[in-house]
Amino acid sequence: MTPSGAPSGRLAIFPGSFDPLTNGHVDIILRSAHLFERITVAVLVNAEKKPLFTSDERVAIIREVFKEYPNVEVDAFDGLLVEYARQRRASAIVRGLRAVSDFEYEFQMALMNRKLRSTVETVFLMPHEKYTYISSRLIKEVASFGTSVTGMVPPIVEKRLVEKYPLK
C-alpha cells in the first residue's frame, strides 16, 4: 500500500500548451504510451496567454487524435506542474527535447521540480528526427499565411487550422 499522495503505478504526465498539437508531440506521446502504463497529456491553462485554440478545444482535439489509445488520457491543469503530478499520483513527467537549445531550460525545470517533489522523475524523450524542426509557434506562423502544414500536424489539427486560416 502506498502512502496518500505517493506515486501509484506508472503514470506519466506529458505537460504542454499544445497550441496546436504537432506530430512531434504525437510521436512523444505514442512512445511514452509504450514506456508507461498510462500517460496523461496535460494541457496547460494559462490565463495570461492568448492561445489560438481554447483549452477545451485543445483537450477535445487531443482526445480525438488518441481515441484509440486507452492508456492515453487528456486533461487540463493550471498552477504548478508538480502539484498536479502529486494530485494525480504520477511517477514521472515526460518532456520532449528537439534540440540542444531546449536542454538548458528543461534541465533547470527538471531540477526545480525534483526539489519541489522528489518522488516524481523527469524523463526526456527526443522526437523522431523528422519532427525536430517543428514547433507549435512555427506551425501557427506558417498556417497564418495560408500555407499547408500537411505532415506536420495530425489531420484534425490541420482541418482546424484551415478553419482559422484558410489556405491560399
Rosetta constraint file for C-alpha pairs under 8 A:
AtomPair CA 2 CA 6 HARMONIC 6.02 0.50
AtomPair CA 2 CA 7 HARMONIC 7.60 0.50
AtomPair CA 2 CA 8 HARMONIC 7.14 0.50
AtomPair CA 5 CA 86 HARMONIC 5.91 0.50
AtomPair CA 5 CA 87 HARMONIC 6.71 0.50
AtomPair CA 5 CA 89 HARMONIC 5.77 0.50
AtomPair CA 6 CA 86 HARMONIC 7.30 0.50
AtomPair CA 6 CA 89 HARMONIC 5.87 0.50
AtomPair CA 6 CA 119 HARMONIC 7.47 0.50
AtomPair CA 7 CA 11 HARMONIC 7.96 0.50
AtomPair CA 7 CA 86 HARMONIC 7.44 0.50
AtomPair CA 7 CA 89 HARMONIC 4.35 0.50
AtomPair CA 7 CA 90 HARMONIC 5.09 0.50
AtomPair CA 7 CA 91 HARMONIC 4.92 0.50
AtomPair CA 7 CA 119 HARMONIC 7.14 0.50
AtomPair CA 7 CA 120 HARMONIC 7.54 0.50
AtomPair CA 8 CA 89 HARMONIC 5.52 0.50
AtomPair CA 8 CA 90 HARMONIC 6.45 0.50
AtomPair CA 8 CA 91 HARMONIC 6.88 0.50
AtomPair CA 9 CA 37 HARMONIC 7.32 0.50
AtomPair CA 9 CA 90 HARMONIC 7.78 0.50
AtomPair CA 9 CA 91 HARMONIC 7.38 0.50
AtomPair CA 10 CA 36 HARMONIC 5.39 0.50
AtomPair CA 10 CA 37 HARMONIC 5.22 0.50
AtomPair CA 10 CA 38 HARMONIC 6.45 0.50
AtomPair CA 10 CA 90 HARMONIC 6.99 0.50
AtomPair CA 10 CA 91 HARMONIC 5.97 0.50
AtomPair CA 10 CA 92 HARMONIC 7.68 0.50
AtomPair CA 11 CA 36 HARMONIC 6.19 0.50
AtomPair CA 11 CA 37 HARMONIC 6.10 0.50
AtomPair CA 11 CA 38 HARMONIC 4.80 0.50
AtomPair CA 11 CA 39 HARMONIC 5.69 0.50
AtomPair CA 11 CA 40 HARMONIC 7.38 0.50
AtomPair CA 11 CA 89 HARMONIC 7.50 0.50
AtomPair CA 11 CA 90 HARMONIC 4.80 0.50
AtomPair CA 11 CA 91 HARMONIC 5.73 0.50
AtomPair CA 11 CA 92 HARMONIC 6.67 0.50
AtomPair CA 12 CA 32 HARMONIC 7.89 0.50
AtomPair CA 12 CA 36 HARMONIC 6.53 0.50
AtomPair CA 12 CA 38 HARMONIC 6.39 0.50
AtomPair CA 12 CA 39 HARMONIC 4.85 0.50
AtomPair CA 12 CA 40 HARMONIC 6.27 0.50
AtomPair CA 12 CA 90 HARMONIC 5.57 0.50
AtomPair CA 12 CA 91 HARMONIC 5.98 0.50
AtomPair CA 12 CA 92 HARMONIC 4.54 0.50
AtomPair CA 12 CA 93 HARMONIC 5.41 0.50
AtomPair CA 12 CA 94 HARMONIC 6.52 0.50
AtomPair CA 13 CA 39 HARMONIC 5.68 0.50
AtomPair CA 13 CA 40 HARMONIC 4.76 0.50
AtomPair CA 13 CA 41 HARMONIC 6.01 0.50
AtomPair CA 13 CA 42 HARMONIC 6.45 0.50
AtomPair CA 13 CA 85 HARMONIC 7.15 0.50
AtomPair CA 13 CA 90 HARMONIC 6.82 0.50
AtomPair CA 13 CA 92 HARMONIC 6.33 0.50
AtomPair CA 13 CA 93 HARMONIC 4.80 0.50
AtomPair CA 13 CA 94 HARMONIC 5.95 0.50
AtomPair CA 14 CA 29 HARMONIC 7.41 0.50
AtomPair CA 14 CA 39 HARMONIC 7.00 0.50
AtomPair CA 14 CA 40 HARMONIC 6.08 0.50
AtomPair CA 14 CA 41 HARMONIC 4.86 0.50
AtomPair CA 14 CA 42 HARMONIC 5.87 0.50
AtomPair CA 14 CA 93 HARMONIC 5.94 0.50
AtomPair CA 14 CA 94 HARMONIC 4.86 0.50
AtomPair CA 14 CA 95 HARMONIC 6.40 0.50
AtomPair CA 15 CA 41 HARMONIC 5.93 0.50
AtomPair CA 15 CA 42 HARMONIC 4.51 0.50
AtomPair CA 15 CA 43 HARMONIC 5.99 0.50
AtomPair CA 15 CA 44 HARMONIC 6.69 0.50
AtomPair CA 15 CA 81 HARMONIC 7.79 0.50
AtomPair CA 15 CA 93 HARMONIC 7.62 0.50
AtomPair CA 15 CA 94 HARMONIC 7.44 0.50
AtomPair CA 15 CA 95 HARMONIC 7.51 0.50
AtomPair CA 16 CA 41 HARMONIC 7.86 0.50
AtomPair CA 16 CA 42 HARMONIC 6.44 0.50
AtomPair CA 16 CA 43 HARMONIC 5.46 0.50
AtomPair CA 16 CA 44 HARMONIC 5.58 0.50
AtomPair CA 17 CA 43 HARMONIC 5.39 0.50
AtomPair CA 17 CA 44 HARMONIC 5.03 0.50
AtomPair CA 17 CA 45 HARMONIC 7.32 0.50
AtomPair CA 18 CA 22 HARMONIC 7.49 0.50
AtomPair CA 18 CA 25 HARMONIC 7.89 0.50
AtomPair CA 18 CA 43 HARMONIC 6.65 0.50
AtomPair CA 18 CA 58 HARMONIC 6.85 0.50
AtomPair CA 18 CA 136 HARMONIC 6.96 0.50
AtomPair CA 19 CA 51 HARMONIC 6.48 0.50
AtomPair CA 19 CA 52 HARMONIC 6.47 0.50
AtomPair CA 19 CA 53 HARMONIC 6.29 0.50
AtomPair CA 19 CA 58 HARMONIC 6.93 0.50
AtomPair CA 19 CA 136 HARMONIC 5.93 0.50
AtomPair CA 19 CA 137 HARMONIC 7.94 0.50
AtomPair CA 20 CA 52 HARMONIC 7.71 0.50
AtomPair CA 20 CA 53 HARMONIC 7.25 0.50
AtomPair CA 20 CA 58 HARMONIC 7.13 0.50
AtomPair CA 20 CA 136 HARMONIC 5.53 0.50
AtomPair CA 20 CA 139 HARMONIC 7.73 0.50
AtomPair CA 20 CA 140 HARMONIC 7.62 0.50
AtomPair CA 20 CA 157 HARMONIC 7.00 0.50
AtomPair CA 21 CA 25 HARMONIC 6.23 0.50
AtomPair CA 21 CA 26 HARMONIC 7.43 0.50
AtomPair CA 21 CA 58 HARMONIC 7.69 0.50
AtomPair CA 21 CA 62 HARMONIC 7.19 0.50
AtomPair CA 21 CA 136 HARMONIC 6.92 0.50
AtomPair CA 21 CA 153 HARMONIC 6.66 0.50
AtomPair CA 21 CA 154 HARMONIC 7.63 0.50
AtomPair CA 21 CA 157 HARMONIC 6.96 0.50
AtomPair CA 22 CA 26 HARMONIC 6.42 0.50
AtomPair CA 22 CA 134 HARMONIC 7.38 0.50
AtomPair CA 22 CA 135 HARMONIC 7.17 0.50
AtomPair CA 22 CA 136 HARMONIC 6.53 0.50
AtomPair CA 22 CA 152 HARMONIC 6.13 0.50
AtomPair CA 22 CA 153 HARMONIC 4.38 0.50
AtomPair CA 22 CA 154 HARMONIC 6.69 0.50
AtomPair CA 22 CA 157 HARMONIC 7.99 0.50
AtomPair CA 23 CA 27 HARMONIC 6.06 0.50
AtomPair CA 23 CA 131 HARMONIC 6.86 0.50
AtomPair CA 23 CA 151 HARMONIC 7.54 0.50
AtomPair CA 23 CA 152 HARMONIC 5.47 0.50
AtomPair CA 23 CA 153 HARMONIC 4.78 0.50
AtomPair CA 23 CA 154 HARMONIC 6.19 0.50
AtomPair CA 24 CA 28 HARMONIC 6.43 0.50
AtomPair CA 24 CA 127 HARMONIC 5.71 0.50
AtomPair CA 24 CA 128 HARMONIC 7.31 0.50
AtomPair CA 24 CA 131 HARMONIC 5.11 0.50
AtomPair CA 24 CA 132 HARMONIC 7.15 0.50
AtomPair CA 24 CA 134 HARMONIC 6.81 0.50
AtomPair CA 24 CA 135 HARMONIC 7.94 0.50
AtomPair CA 24 CA 152 HARMONIC 7.81 0.50
AtomPair CA 25 CA 29 HARMONIC 6.13 0.50
AtomPair CA 25 CA 96 HARMONIC 7.89 0.50
AtomPair CA 25 CA 127 HARMONIC 7.70 0.50
AtomPair CA 26 CA 30 HARMONIC 6.09 0.50
AtomPair CA 27 CA 31 HARMONIC 6.24 0.50
AtomPair CA 27 CA 127 HARMONIC 5.98 0.50
AtomPair CA 27 CA 128 HARMONIC 6.99 0.50
AtomPair CA 28 CA 32 HARMONIC 6.00 0.50
AtomPair CA 28 CA 96 HARMONIC 6.77 0.50
AtomPair CA 28 CA 125 HARMONIC 6.72 0.50
AtomPair CA 28 CA 126 HARMONIC 7.27 0.50
AtomPair CA 28 CA 127 HARMONIC 5.80 0.50
AtomPair CA 29 CA 33 HARMONIC 6.08 0.50
AtomPair CA 29 CA 39 HARMONIC 7.51 0.50
AtomPair CA 29 CA 41 HARMONIC 7.68 0.50
AtomPair CA 29 CA 72 HARMONIC 7.98 0.50
AtomPair CA 30 CA 34 HARMONIC 6.69 0.50
AtomPair CA 31 CA 35 HARMONIC 6.61 0.50
AtomPair CA 32 CA 36 HARMONIC 6.06 0.50
AtomPair CA 32 CA 39 HARMONIC 6.73 0.50
AtomPair CA 32 CA 94 HARMONIC 7.61 0.50
AtomPair CA 33 CA 37 HARMONIC 6.90 0.50
AtomPair CA 33 CA 38 HARMONIC 6.35 0.50
AtomPair CA 33 CA 39 HARMONIC 5.85 0.50
AtomPair CA 33 CA 71 HARMONIC 6.64 0.50
AtomPair CA 33 CA 72 HARMONIC 6.67 0.50
AtomPair CA 37 CA 71 HARMONIC 6.63 0.50
AtomPair CA 38 CA 71 HARMONIC 4.67 0.50
AtomPair CA 38 CA 72 HARMONIC 6.03 0.50
AtomPair CA 38 CA 73 HARMONIC 7.51 0.50
AtomPair CA 39 CA 71 HARMONIC 6.25 0.50
AtomPair CA 39 CA 72 HARMONIC 5.03 0.50
AtomPair CA 39 CA 73 HARMONIC 6.18 0.50
AtomPair CA 40 CA 72 HARMONIC 5.90 0.50
AtomPair CA 40 CA 73 HARMONIC 4.60 0.50
AtomPair CA 40 CA 74 HARMONIC 5.45 0.50
AtomPair CA 40 CA 75 HARMONIC 6.85 0.50
AtomPair CA 41 CA 72 HARMONIC 7.21 0.50
AtomPair CA 41 CA 73 HARMONIC 6.08 0.50
AtomPair CA 41 CA 74 HARMONIC 4.73 0.50
AtomPair CA 41 CA 75 HARMONIC 6.30 0.50
AtomPair CA 42 CA 74 HARMONIC 6.00 0.50
AtomPair CA 42 CA 75 HARMONIC 5.01 0.50
AtomPair CA 42 CA 76 HARMONIC 5.30 0.50
AtomPair CA 42 CA 77 HARMONIC 6.43 0.50
AtomPair CA 43 CA 55 HARMONIC 6.87 0.50
AtomPair CA 43 CA 58 HARMONIC 7.36 0.50
AtomPair CA 43 CA 59 HARMONIC 6.80 0.50
AtomPair CA 43 CA 74 HARMONIC 7.51 0.50
AtomPair CA 43 CA 75 HARMONIC 6.14 0.50
AtomPair CA 43 CA 76 HARMONIC 4.47 0.50
AtomPair CA 43 CA 77 HARMONIC 6.15 0.50
AtomPair CA 44 CA 55 HARMONIC 7.62 0.50
AtomPair CA 44 CA 76 HARMONIC 5.92 0.50
AtomPair CA 44 CA 77 HARMONIC 5.31 0.50
AtomPair CA 44 CA 78 HARMONIC 5.71 0.50
AtomPair CA 45 CA 55 HARMONIC 6.19 0.50
AtomPair CA 45 CA 76 HARMONIC 6.55 0.50
AtomPair CA 45 CA 77 HARMONIC 5.82 0.50
AtomPair CA 45 CA 78 HARMONIC 5.09 0.50
AtomPair CA 46 CA 78 HARMONIC 6.58 0.50
AtomPair CA 53 CA 57 HARMONIC 5.77 0.50
AtomPair CA 53 CA 58 HARMONIC 6.12 0.50
AtomPair CA 54 CA 58 HARMONIC 6.23 0.50
AtomPair CA 55 CA 59 HARMONIC 6.09 0.50
AtomPair CA 55 CA 76 HARMONIC 7.01 0.50
AtomPair CA 56 CA 60 HARMONIC 6.12 0.50
AtomPair CA 57 CA 61 HARMONIC 6.08 0.50
AtomPair CA 58 CA 62 HARMONIC 6.16 0.50
AtomPair CA 59 CA 63 HARMONIC 6.09 0.50
AtomPair CA 59 CA 74 HARMONIC 6.24 0.50
AtomPair CA 59 CA 75 HARMONIC 6.59 0.50
AtomPair CA 59 CA 76 HARMONIC 7.02 0.50
AtomPair CA 60 CA 64 HARMONIC 6.16 0.50
AtomPair CA 61 CA 65 HARMONIC 6.32 0.50
AtomPair CA 61 CA 156 HARMONIC 7.05 0.50
AtomPair CA 61 CA 157 HARMONIC 7.07 0.50
AtomPair CA 62 CA 66 HARMONIC 6.25 0.50
AtomPair CA 62 CA 74 HARMONIC 6.93 0.50
AtomPair CA 63 CA 67 HARMONIC 5.58 0.50
AtomPair CA 63 CA 73 HARMONIC 7.45 0.50
AtomPair CA 63 CA 74 HARMONIC 6.19 0.50
AtomPair CA 65 CA 154 HARMONIC 7.33 0.50
AtomPair CA 65 CA 156 HARMONIC 7.50 0.50
AtomPair CA 66 CA 72 HARMONIC 6.67 0.50
AtomPair CA 77 CA 84 HARMONIC 7.15 0.50
AtomPair CA 79 CA 83 HARMONIC 7.57 0.50
AtomPair CA 79 CA 84 HARMONIC 7.62 0.50
AtomPair CA 80 CA 84 HARMONIC 6.48 0.50
AtomPair CA 81 CA 85 HARMONIC 6.12 0.50
AtomPair CA 81 CA 113 HARMONIC 7.99 0.50
AtomPair CA 82 CA 86 HARMONIC 6.07 0.50
AtomPair CA 82 CA 113 HARMONIC 6.15 0.50
AtomPair CA 82 CA 116 HARMONIC 7.08 0.50
AtomPair CA 82 CA 117 HARMONIC 6.30 0.50
AtomPair CA 82 CA 120 HARMONIC 7.75 0.50
AtomPair CA 83 CA 87 HARMONIC 6.23 0.50
AtomPair CA 84 CA 88 HARMONIC 6.21 0.50
AtomPair CA 85 CA 89 HARMONIC 5.83 0.50
AtomPair CA 85 CA 90 HARMONIC 5.12 0.50
AtomPair CA 85 CA 91 HARMONIC 7.74 0.50
AtomPair CA 85 CA 93 HARMONIC 7.87 0.50
AtomPair CA 85 CA 120 HARMONIC 7.62 0.50
AtomPair CA 86 CA 90 HARMONIC 6.42 0.50
AtomPair CA 86 CA 117 HARMONIC 7.97 0.50
AtomPair CA 90 CA 120 HARMONIC 6.91 0.50
AtomPair CA 91 CA 119 HARMONIC 6.80 0.50
AtomPair CA 91 CA 120 HARMONIC 4.90 0.50
AtomPair CA 91 CA 121 HARMONIC 6.37 0.50
AtomPair CA 92 CA 120 HARMONIC 5.07 0.50
AtomPair CA 92 CA 121 HARMONIC 4.63 0.50
AtomPair CA 92 CA 122 HARMONIC 5.55 0.50
AtomPair CA 92 CA 123 HARMONIC 6.75 0.50
AtomPair CA 93 CA 120 HARMONIC 6.96 0.50
AtomPair CA 93 CA 121 HARMONIC 6.19 0.50
AtomPair CA 93 CA 122 HARMONIC 4.69 0.50
AtomPair CA 93 CA 123 HARMONIC 6.06 0.50
AtomPair CA 94 CA 122 HARMONIC 5.88 0.50
AtomPair CA 94 CA 123 HARMONIC 4.86 0.50
AtomPair CA 94 CA 124 HARMONIC 5.92 0.50
AtomPair CA 94 CA 125 HARMONIC 7.15 0.50
AtomPair CA 95 CA 106 HARMONIC 7.59 0.50
AtomPair CA 95 CA 122 HARMONIC 7.17 0.50
AtomPair CA 95 CA 123 HARMONIC 6.22 0.50
AtomPair CA 95 CA 124 HARMONIC 4.95 0.50
AtomPair CA 95 CA 125 HARMONIC 6.25 0.50
AtomPair CA 96 CA 124 HARMONIC 5.67 0.50
AtomPair CA 96 CA 125 HARMONIC 4.93 0.50
AtomPair CA 96 CA 126 HARMONIC 5.49 0.50
AtomPair CA 96 CA 127 HARMONIC 6.82 0.50
AtomPair CA 97 CA 102 HARMONIC 5.78 0.50
AtomPair CA 97 CA 103 HARMONIC 6.55 0.50
AtomPair CA 97 CA 124 HARMONIC 6.54 0.50
AtomPair CA 97 CA 125 HARMONIC 6.11 0.50
AtomPair CA 97 CA 126 HARMONIC 5.00 0.50
AtomPair CA 97 CA 127 HARMONIC 7.22 0.50
AtomPair CA 98 CA 102 HARMONIC 6.55 0.50
AtomPair CA 98 CA 126 HARMONIC 5.93 0.50
AtomPair CA 98 CA 127 HARMONIC 6.55 0.50
AtomPair CA 98 CA 131 HARMONIC 7.95 0.50
AtomPair CA 98 CA 132 HARMONIC 4.84 0.50
AtomPair CA 98 CA 133 HARMONIC 7.25 0.50
AtomPair CA 99 CA 103 HARMONIC 7.13 0.50
AtomPair CA 99 CA 132 HARMONIC 7.00 0.50
AtomPair CA 100 CA 104 HARMONIC 7.68 0.50
AtomPair CA 102 CA 106 HARMONIC 6.22 0.50
AtomPair CA 103 CA 107 HARMONIC 5.73 0.50
AtomPair CA 104 CA 108 HARMONIC 6.21 0.50
AtomPair CA 105 CA 109 HARMONIC 6.27 0.50
AtomPair CA 106 CA 110 HARMONIC 6.04 0.50
AtomPair CA 107 CA 111 HARMONIC 6.25 0.50
AtomPair CA 108 CA 112 HARMONIC 6.30 0.50
AtomPair CA 109 CA 113 HARMONIC 6.07 0.50
AtomPair CA 110 CA 114 HARMONIC 6.09 0.50
AtomPair CA 110 CA 122 HARMONIC 5.97 0.50
AtomPair CA 111 CA 115 HARMONIC 6.20 0.50
AtomPair CA 112 CA 116 HARMONIC 6.24 0.50
AtomPair CA 113 CA 117 HARMONIC 5.84 0.50
AtomPair CA 113 CA 118 HARMONIC 7.45 0.50
AtomPair CA 113 CA 120 HARMONIC 7.81 0.50
AtomPair CA 114 CA 118 HARMONIC 4.56 0.50
AtomPair CA 114 CA 119 HARMONIC 7.48 0.50
AtomPair CA 114 CA 120 HARMONIC 6.72 0.50
AtomPair CA 114 CA 121 HARMONIC 7.02 0.50
AtomPair CA 127 CA 131 HARMONIC 6.25 0.50
AtomPair CA 127 CA 132 HARMONIC 6.41 0.50
AtomPair CA 128 CA 132 HARMONIC 6.88 0.50
AtomPair CA 131 CA 152 HARMONIC 7.50 0.50
AtomPair CA 134 CA 138 HARMONIC 6.70 0.50
AtomPair CA 134 CA 139 HARMONIC 7.12 0.50
AtomPair CA 134 CA 152 HARMONIC 7.07 0.50
AtomPair CA 135 CA 139 HARMONIC 6.23 0.50
AtomPair CA 136 CA 140 HARMONIC 6.21 0.50
AtomPair CA 137 CA 141 HARMONIC 6.26 0.50
AtomPair CA 138 CA 142 HARMONIC 6.08 0.50
AtomPair CA 139 CA 143 HARMONIC 5.99 0.50
AtomPair CA 139 CA 149 HARMONIC 6.90 0.50
AtomPair CA 139 CA 152 HARMONIC 7.84 0.50
AtomPair CA 140 CA 144 HARMONIC 5.90 0.50
AtomPair CA 141 CA 145 HARMONIC 6.90 0.50
AtomPair CA 142 CA 146 HARMONIC 7.08 0.50
AtomPair CA 142 CA 147 HARMONIC 5.80 0.50
AtomPair CA 142 CA 148 HARMONIC 7.64 0.50
AtomPair CA 142 CA 149 HARMONIC 7.32 0.50
AtomPair CA 143 CA 147 HARMONIC 5.18 0.50
AtomPair CA 143 CA 148 HARMONIC 6.47 0.50
AtomPair CA 143 CA 149 HARMONIC 6.64 0.50
AtomPair CA 143 CA 161 HARMONIC 6.68 0.50
AtomPair CA 143 CA 162 HARMONIC 7.45 0.50
AtomPair CA 143 CA 165 HARMONIC 6.21 0.50
AtomPair CA 143 CA 167 HARMONIC 7.85 0.50
AtomPair CA 144 CA 165 HARMONIC 5.48 0.50
AtomPair CA 145 CA 165 HARMONIC 7.35 0.50
AtomPair CA 145 CA 167 HARMONIC 7.86 0.50
AtomPair CA 145 CA 168 HARMONIC 7.81 0.50
AtomPair CA 146 CA 162 HARMONIC 7.59 0.50
AtomPair CA 146 CA 165 HARMONIC 5.67 0.50
AtomPair CA 146 CA 166 HARMONIC 5.53 0.50
AtomPair CA 146 CA 167 HARMONIC 4.08 0.50
AtomPair CA 146 CA 168 HARMONIC 5.00 0.50
AtomPair CA 147 CA 167 HARMONIC 5.76 0.50
AtomPair CA 147 CA 168 HARMONIC 6.57 0.50
AtomPair CA 148 CA 158 HARMONIC 8.00 0.50
AtomPair CA 148 CA 167 HARMONIC 6.67 0.50
AtomPair CA 149 CA 153 HARMONIC 6.67 0.50
AtomPair CA 149 CA 158 HARMONIC 6.59 0.50
AtomPair CA 150 CA 155 HARMONIC 7.50 0.50
AtomPair CA 150 CA 158 HARMONIC 6.80 0.50
AtomPair CA 153 CA 157 HARMONIC 6.03 0.50
AtomPair CA 153 CA 158 HARMONIC 6.18 0.50
AtomPair CA 154 CA 158 HARMONIC 6.39 0.50
AtomPair CA 155 CA 159 HARMONIC 6.14 0.50
AtomPair CA 156 CA 160 HARMONIC 6.25 0.50
AtomPair CA 157 CA 161 HARMONIC 6.07 0.50
AtomPair CA 158 CA 162 HARMONIC 6.18 0.50
AtomPair CA 159 CA 163 HARMONIC 6.42 0.50
AtomPair CA 160 CA 164 HARMONIC 6.61 0.50
AtomPair CA 161 CA 165 HARMONIC 5.84 0.50
AtomPair CA 161 CA 166 HARMONIC 7.78 0.50
AtomPair CA 162 CA 166 HARMONIC 4.67 0.50
AtomPair CA 162 CA 167 HARMONIC 6.19 0.50
